[in-house]
Amino acid sequence: MAATAESARRPLPAAPSPLSQLLAQDDRRAAFAILFPLLVLAVLGWVVSFRDAPPMDSGALLFVASWVVMMTAMMLPGVAPVVGLYIRAAQNVFAAAPFFVAAYLFVWVLSVIPAYAVNNVVANPLMQGQEWVGRLAGGALLATAAYELSPLKTMCLRHCRAPVSFFRAHPADLDQAGAAVAAGIRHALYCLGCCAGWMMVLIVLGGMQLGWALALASIVTLQKLAPRGESIVRVTAAAAATLGVAFLIAPGLLAHTTTT
């Protein structure tokens, strides 16, 4: 009985990342065929974002279009191996993949609603260097640091790193468009839970801060795909807390980390 209680308190072993699971399959050529197009789309998204970045006070249509491109660029690298695992779970029916990816990205595109609302409030004060925006960013970073260490974050990250059992819960219809859409939405919600803190920081900064977007995309991709991604969470939480305190003490520092 004591041994059982001790094993229950013992942390679960880290799951291999989706990328290592995909590449562990026998047919690496098929894995590359899945990864390459999605990564090319992500690279194109970053190129377009940096080349045609709109000003923070841009109109609604331009903001929405830019946000869609940026979310595509940010999220595709992390989800690309998951798409490969989904196709394998769907008995190698590649036709299901576009429905899965489209549904996944649709959830992320909806985040444009709070992003645009907050942008309308912080855009001009951020460009003017008003100190309250720096304190707001500091508070968001401290909240993110706390969230990174929360049970909800841990649960969502473990799903993102080990989604296969989730996909196989409905093995009969994974190759169908409707099932692929539903799976894409469900996986996106877990992914949103995994990245919620960092997305809050990006939204507080007005949404179109591409340097921050690239940094935050790198963090969430490493957490999902790196061999010891769950350990990276503690490092990023400490970094967020440190930067948050710095912004609260000296809010003018934010002006040196943003572009307007």
PANUZA-445308 format. One record per residue (C-alpha): residue in one letter; x, y, z. Coordinates in Angstrom, 2 decimals. Layout:
N
aa = A; x = X; y = Y; z = Z $
...
***
This chain:
260
aa = M; x = 0.00; y = 0.00; z = 0.00 $
aa = A; x = 2.83; y = 2.37; z = 0.88 $
aa = A; x = 4.50; y = 1.55; z = -2.41 $
aa = T; x = 1.29; y = 2.41; z = -4.25 $
aa = A; x = 1.01; y = 5.78; z = -2.51 $
aa = E; x = 4.64; y = 6.53; z = -3.26 $
aa = S; x = 4.19; y = 5.72; z = -6.95 $
aa = A; x = 1.12; y = 7.96; z = -7.10 $
aa = R; x = 3.19; y = 10.90; z = -5.85 $
aa = R; x = 5.96; y = 10.22; z = -8.30 $
aa = P; x = 5.80; y = 12.54; z = -11.38 $
aa = L; x = 4.81; y = 10.98; z = -14.66 $
aa = P; x = 7.71; y = 10.29; z = -17.01 $
aa = A; x = 8.08; y = 12.88; z = -19.75 $
aa = A; x = 6.37; y = 11.83; z = -22.95 $
aa = P; x = 8.41; y = 11.86; z = -26.15 $
aa = S; x = 7.64; y = 14.88; z = -28.27 $
aa = P; x = 5.30; y = 14.62; z = -31.30 $
aa = L; x = 8.28; y = 15.18; z = -33.59 $
aa = S; x = 10.26; y = 12.27; z = -32.13 $
aa = Q; x = 7.15; y = 10.07; z = -32.24 $
aa = L; x = 6.58; y = 10.89; z = -35.90 $
aa = L; x = 10.19; y = 10.35; z = -36.91 $
aa = A; x = 10.28; y = 7.07; z = -35.00 $
aa = Q; x = 7.85; y = 5.61; z = -37.54 $
aa = D; x = 9.29; y = 3.36; z = -40.21 $
aa = D; x = 8.55; y = 5.58; z = -43.21 $
aa = R; x = 10.53; y = 8.76; z = -42.67 $
aa = R; x = 9.95; y = 9.83; z = -46.26 $
aa = A; x = 6.23; y = 10.06; z = -45.55 $
aa = A; x = 6.97; y = 11.99; z = -42.35 $
aa = F; x = 9.03; y = 14.50; z = -44.35 $
aa = A; x = 6.23; y = 14.80; z = -46.90 $
aa = I; x = 3.90; y = 15.79; z = -44.08 $
aa = L; x = 6.25; y = 18.20; z = -42.32 $
aa = F; x = 7.76; y = 20.00; z = -45.30 $
aa = P; x = 4.62; y = 21.71; z = -46.75 $
aa = L; x = 3.45; y = 22.92; z = -43.34 $
aa = L; x = 6.86; y = 24.29; z = -42.42 $
aa = V; x = 7.09; y = 26.06; z = -45.79 $
aa = L; x = 3.74; y = 27.72; z = -45.08 $
aa = A; x = 5.02; y = 28.80; z = -41.66 $
aa = V; x = 8.18; y = 30.31; z = -43.16 $
aa = L; x = 6.14; y = 32.15; z = -45.78 $
aa = G; x = 3.91; y = 33.46; z = -43.02 $
aa = W; x = 6.89; y = 34.91; z = -41.15 $
aa = V; x = 8.30; y = 36.44; z = -44.35 $
aa = V; x = 4.99; y = 38.14; z = -45.12 $
aa = S; x = 4.59; y = 39.27; z = -41.50 $
aa = F; x = 7.99; y = 40.94; z = -41.33 $
aa = R; x = 7.84; y = 42.38; z = -44.84 $
aa = D; x = 4.30; y = 43.76; z = -44.68 $
aa = A; x = 3.84; y = 44.37; z = -40.95 $
aa = P; x = 1.01; y = 46.89; z = -40.47 $
aa = P; x = 1.28; y = 49.83; z = -38.06 $
aa = M; x = -0.33; y = 49.29; z = -34.66 $
aa = D; x = -3.08; y = 51.79; z = -35.50 $
aa = S; x = -4.06; y = 50.01; z = -38.74 $
aa = G; x = -7.68; y = 49.43; z = -39.70 $
aa = A; x = -9.70; y = 46.37; z = -38.77 $
aa = L; x = -9.39; y = 44.49; z = -42.07 $
aa = L; x = -5.63; y = 44.93; z = -42.30 $
aa = F; x = -5.23; y = 43.94; z = -38.63 $
aa = V; x = -7.34; y = 40.79; z = -39.09 $
aa = A; x = -5.49; y = 39.77; z = -42.26 $
aa = S; x = -2.11; y = 40.29; z = -40.58 $
aa = W; x = -3.22; y = 38.39; z = -37.48 $
aa = V; x = -4.33; y = 35.40; z = -39.57 $
aa = V; x = -0.93; y = 35.29; z = -41.29 $
aa = M; x = 0.92; y = 35.65; z = -37.99 $
aa = M; x = -1.09; y = 32.92; z = -36.24 $
aa = T; x = -0.39; y = 30.60; z = -39.17 $
aa = A; x = 3.32; y = 31.36; z = -38.92 $
aa = M; x = 3.39; y = 30.93; z = -35.13 $
aa = M; x = 1.36; y = 27.75; z = -34.77 $
aa = L; x = 2.18; y = 25.57; z = -37.79 $
aa = P; x = 5.71; y = 24.55; z = -36.67 $
aa = G; x = 4.38; y = 23.17; z = -33.40 $
aa = V; x = 1.38; y = 21.39; z = -34.91 $
aa = A; x = 3.10; y = 19.98; z = -38.01 $
aa = P; x = 4.27; y = 16.72; z = -36.35 $
aa = V; x = 0.85; y = 16.37; z = -34.72 $
aa = V; x = -0.74; y = 16.43; z = -38.18 $
aa = G; x = 1.53; y = 13.56; z = -39.15 $
aa = L; x = 0.47; y = 11.59; z = -36.08 $
aa = Y; x = -3.17; y = 12.28; z = -36.86 $
aa = I; x = -2.75; y = 10.95; z = -40.39 $
aa = R; x = -1.15; y = 7.79; z = -38.99 $
aa = A; x = -4.03; y = 7.39; z = -36.53 $
aa = A; x = -6.43; y = 7.88; z = -39.47 $
aa = Q; x = -4.89; y = 4.87; z = -41.23 $
aa = N; x = -2.77; y = 7.06; z = -43.53 $
aa = V; x = -5.75; y = 8.85; z = -45.08 $
aa = F; x = -4.02; y = 12.08; z = -46.11 $
aa = A; x = -7.28; y = 13.66; z = -47.28 $
aa = A; x = -8.26; y = 14.20; z = -43.63 $
aa = A; x = -5.24; y = 16.44; z = -42.93 $
aa = P; x = -6.50; y = 19.69; z = -44.57 $
aa = F; x = -9.70; y = 19.53; z = -42.52 $
aa = F; x = -7.73; y = 18.97; z = -39.31 $
aa = V; x = -5.33; y = 21.87; z = -40.04 $
aa = A; x = -8.10; y = 24.26; z = -41.14 $
aa = A; x = -10.13; y = 23.60; z = -38.00 $
aa = Y; x = -7.04; y = 23.97; z = -35.82 $
aa = L; x = -6.10; y = 27.33; z = -37.37 $
aa = F; x = -9.72; y = 28.54; z = -37.24 $
aa = V; x = -9.67; y = 28.39; z = -33.44 $
aa = W; x = -6.47; y = 30.42; z = -33.36 $
aa = V; x = -7.82; y = 32.95; z = -35.86 $
aa = L; x = -10.71; y = 33.64; z = -33.46 $
aa = S; x = -8.16; y = 35.06; z = -31.03 $
aa = V; x = -8.13; y = 38.12; z = -33.30 $
aa = I; x = -11.27; y = 39.32; z = -31.48 $
aa = P; x = -9.62; y = 40.07; z = -28.11 $
aa = A; x = -6.38; y = 41.01; z = -29.87 $
aa = Y; x = -8.04; y = 43.75; z = -31.93 $
aa = A; x = -10.09; y = 45.00; z = -28.97 $
aa = V; x = -6.97; y = 45.37; z = -26.81 $
aa = N; x = -4.99; y = 46.84; z = -29.70 $
aa = N; x = -7.50; y = 49.68; z = -29.96 $
aa = V; x = -6.83; y = 50.53; z = -26.31 $
aa = V; x = -3.03; y = 50.16; z = -26.11 $
aa = A; x = -1.81; y = 51.09; z = -29.62 $
aa = N; x = -1.46; y = 54.85; z = -29.17 $
aa = P; x = -0.30; y = 54.73; z = -25.52 $
aa = L; x = 2.31; y = 52.13; z = -26.46 $
aa = M; x = 3.57; y = 54.28; z = -29.34 $
aa = Q; x = 3.68; y = 57.28; z = -26.97 $
aa = G; x = 5.61; y = 55.33; z = -24.36 $
aa = Q; x = 3.04; y = 55.76; z = -21.60 $
aa = E; x = 4.19; y = 53.99; z = -18.46 $
aa = W; x = 0.89; y = 52.29; z = -17.62 $
aa = V; x = 1.30; y = 50.07; z = -20.69 $
aa = G; x = 4.66; y = 48.88; z = -19.36 $
aa = R; x = 3.07; y = 48.05; z = -16.01 $
aa = L; x = 0.24; y = 46.25; z = -17.81 $
aa = A; x = 2.80; y = 44.17; z = -19.71 $
aa = G; x = 4.62; y = 43.47; z = -16.43 $
aa = G; x = 1.43; y = 42.25; z = -14.81 $
aa = A; x = 0.67; y = 40.05; z = -17.84 $
aa = L; x = 4.14; y = 38.50; z = -17.65 $
aa = L; x = 3.78; y = 37.76; z = -13.93 $
aa = A; x = 0.37; y = 36.18; z = -14.57 $
aa = T; x = 1.96; y = 34.13; z = -17.35 $
aa = A; x = 4.72; y = 32.95; z = -15.02 $
aa = A; x = 2.11; y = 31.74; z = -12.53 $
aa = Y; x = 0.05; y = 30.06; z = -15.26 $
aa = E; x = 3.09; y = 28.26; z = -16.65 $
aa = L; x = 3.37; y = 26.37; z = -13.35 $
aa = S; x = -0.34; y = 25.62; z = -13.01 $
aa = P; x = -1.96; y = 22.15; z = -13.30 $
aa = L; x = -4.04; y = 23.34; z = -16.27 $
aa = K; x = -0.91; y = 24.29; z = -18.21 $
aa = T; x = 0.67; y = 20.92; z = -17.35 $
aa = M; x = -2.40; y = 19.00; z = -18.52 $
aa = C; x = -2.65; y = 20.92; z = -21.80 $
aa = L; x = 1.07; y = 20.59; z = -22.53 $
aa = R; x = 1.00; y = 16.84; z = -21.90 $
aa = H; x = -1.85; y = 16.54; z = -24.39 $
aa = C; x = 0.09; y = 18.58; z = -26.97 $
aa = R; x = 3.15; y = 16.38; z = -26.49 $
aa = A; x = 1.23; y = 13.08; z = -26.52 $
aa = P; x = -1.94; y = 13.47; z = -28.63 $
aa = V; x = -2.03; y = 9.97; z = -30.13 $
aa = S; x = -4.22; y = 8.36; z = -27.45 $
aa = F; x = -6.60; y = 11.29; z = -27.79 $
aa = F; x = -6.89; y = 10.73; z = -31.54 $
aa = R; x = -7.32; y = 6.99; z = -31.16 $
aa = A; x = -10.31; y = 7.47; z = -28.85 $
aa = H; x = -12.40; y = 7.63; z = -32.06 $
aa = P; x = -10.54; y = 5.28; z = -34.42 $
aa = A; x = -13.51; y = 4.42; z = -36.63 $
aa = D; x = -14.05; y = 7.82; z = -38.21 $
aa = L; x = -10.73; y = 9.69; z = -38.06 $
aa = D; x = -10.50; y = 9.56; z = -41.86 $
aa = Q; x = -13.81; y = 11.45; z = -42.23 $
aa = A; x = -13.93; y = 15.22; z = -42.75 $
aa = G; x = -16.31; y = 15.83; z = -39.86 $
aa = A; x = -14.17; y = 13.85; z = -37.42 $
aa = A; x = -11.04; y = 15.63; z = -38.64 $
aa = V; x = -12.65; y = 19.03; z = -38.06 $
aa = A; x = -13.78; y = 18.03; z = -34.57 $
aa = A; x = -10.33; y = 16.66; z = -33.71 $
aa = G; x = -8.68; y = 19.82; z = -35.04 $
aa = I; x = -10.89; y = 22.01; z = -32.87 $
aa = R; x = -10.36; y = 19.89; z = -29.76 $
aa = H; x = -6.60; y = 19.80; z = -30.25 $
aa = A; x = -6.55; y = 23.58; z = -30.84 $
aa = L; x = -8.37; y = 24.15; z = -27.55 $
aa = Y; x = -5.76; y = 22.12; z = -25.69 $
aa = C; x = -3.05; y = 24.01; z = -27.56 $
aa = L; x = -4.72; y = 27.31; z = -26.66 $
aa = G; x = -4.69; y = 26.21; z = -23.03 $
aa = C; x = -1.01; y = 25.38; z = -23.36 $
aa = C; x = -0.15; y = 28.78; z = -24.84 $
aa = A; x = -2.73; y = 30.96; z = -23.04 $
aa = G; x = -0.25; y = 32.88; z = -20.92 $
aa = W; x = 2.04; y = 33.80; z = -23.78 $
aa = M; x = -0.90; y = 34.73; z = -26.01 $
aa = M; x = -2.09; y = 37.08; z = -23.27 $
aa = V; x = 1.30; y = 38.79; z = -23.31 $
aa = L; x = 1.20; y = 39.16; z = -27.10 $
aa = I; x = -2.35; y = 40.55; z = -27.01 $
aa = V; x = -1.48; y = 43.02; z = -24.24 $
aa = L; x = 1.37; y = 44.28; z = -26.42 $
aa = G; x = -1.10; y = 45.11; z = -29.17 $
aa = G; x = -0.79; y = 41.94; z = -31.23 $
aa = M; x = 1.45; y = 43.23; z = -34.01 $
aa = Q; x = 4.77; y = 43.16; z = -32.15 $
aa = L; x = 6.61; y = 40.77; z = -34.45 $
aa = G; x = 9.75; y = 40.47; z = -32.34 $
aa = W; x = 7.67; y = 39.36; z = -29.38 $
aa = A; x = 5.60; y = 37.08; z = -31.63 $
aa = L; x = 8.73; y = 35.32; z = -32.89 $
aa = A; x = 10.11; y = 34.94; z = -29.34 $
aa = L; x = 6.83; y = 33.58; z = -27.99 $
aa = A; x = 6.40; y = 31.24; z = -30.96 $
aa = S; x = 9.88; y = 29.86; z = -30.27 $
aa = I; x = 9.00; y = 29.28; z = -26.61 $
aa = V; x = 5.76; y = 27.39; z = -27.25 $
aa = T; x = 7.30; y = 25.35; z = -30.09 $
aa = L; x = 10.21; y = 24.26; z = -27.90 $
aa = Q; x = 7.86; y = 23.35; z = -25.07 $
aa = K; x = 5.85; y = 21.15; z = -27.42 $
aa = L; x = 8.62; y = 19.60; z = -29.52 $
aa = A; x = 11.91; y = 19.66; z = -27.59 $
aa = P; x = 12.99; y = 16.37; z = -25.97 $
aa = R; x = 12.66; y = 17.91; z = -22.48 $
aa = G; x = 9.90; y = 20.36; z = -23.28 $
aa = E; x = 8.21; y = 20.07; z = -19.89 $
aa = S; x = 11.44; y = 21.15; z = -18.19 $
aa = I; x = 11.64; y = 24.22; z = -20.43 $
aa = V; x = 8.40; y = 25.45; z = -18.85 $
aa = R; x = 10.13; y = 26.18; z = -15.53 $
aa = V; x = 12.85; y = 28.17; z = -17.29 $
aa = T; x = 10.36; y = 30.25; z = -19.29 $
aa = A; x = 8.26; y = 30.85; z = -16.16 $
aa = A; x = 11.31; y = 32.23; z = -14.36 $
aa = A; x = 12.17; y = 34.42; z = -17.36 $
aa = A; x = 8.60; y = 35.76; z = -17.55 $
aa = A; x = 8.58; y = 36.54; z = -13.82 $
aa = T; x = 11.93; y = 38.33; z = -14.02 $
aa = L; x = 10.91; y = 40.44; z = -17.01 $
aa = G; x = 7.52; y = 41.14; z = -15.44 $
aa = V; x = 9.11; y = 42.52; z = -12.28 $
aa = A; x = 11.50; y = 44.60; z = -14.40 $
aa = F; x = 8.60; y = 46.18; z = -16.31 $
aa = L; x = 6.72; y = 46.92; z = -13.09 $
aa = I; x = 9.76; y = 48.62; z = -11.56 $
aa = A; x = 10.85; y = 50.42; z = -14.75 $
aa = P; x = 7.88; y = 50.49; z = -17.18 $
aa = G; x = 9.88; y = 52.59; z = -19.63 $
aa = L; x = 11.90; y = 49.48; z = -20.49 $
aa = L; x = 8.99; y = 48.23; z = -22.60 $
aa = A; x = 9.68; y = 50.89; z = -25.21 $
aa = H; x = 13.07; y = 49.29; z = -25.86 $
aa = T; x = 11.49; y = 45.88; z = -26.60 $
aa = T; x = 8.73; y = 46.95; z = -28.97 $
aa = T; x = 8.47; y = 48.40; z = -32.43 $
aa = T; x = 5.94; y = 50.98; z = -33.44 $
***
